[in-house]
């Protein structure tokens, strides 16, 4: 019997709903850097989750709230 590992399975797809402004920034960054949007999204989510693991969700959400003011 073969063993299930993440490395041997395809990537999982998620649909994201972005507002128009965020979509434009995301799309523009992808075109400017020539990095596919899927790669940028994967990197962004990874960085966010690592930051939450290190600092806690409350701190990260407060930082985001303060940066949007």
BELMOZI-V646475 format. One record per residue. RES is the residue in one letter. NEAR is the number of other ideal C-beta (glycine too) atoms within 12 Angstrom. Layout:
# BELMOZI-V646475
((RES	NEAR) (RES	NEAR))
This chain:
# BELMOZI-V646475
((X	3) (X	6) (X	8) (X	8) (X	7) (X	9) (X	8) (X	9) (X	10) (X	7) (X	12) (X	10) (X	9) (X	10) (X	7) (X	16) (X	8) (X	15) (X	10) (X	10) (X	11) (X	17) (X	16) (X	14) (X	17) (X	25) (X	19) (X	16) (X	20) (X	20) (X	14) (X	13) (X	14) (X	11) (X	18) (X	15) (X	23) (X	17) (X	17) (X	23) (X	25) (X	19) (X	19) (X	22) (X	17) (X	14) (X	15) (X	19) (X	15) (X	13) (X	18) (X	18) (X	13) (X	13) (X	16) (X	12) (X	15) (X	11) (X	15) (X	20) (X	16) (X	14) (X	18) (X	16) (X	11) (X	10) (X	9) (X	10) (X	7))
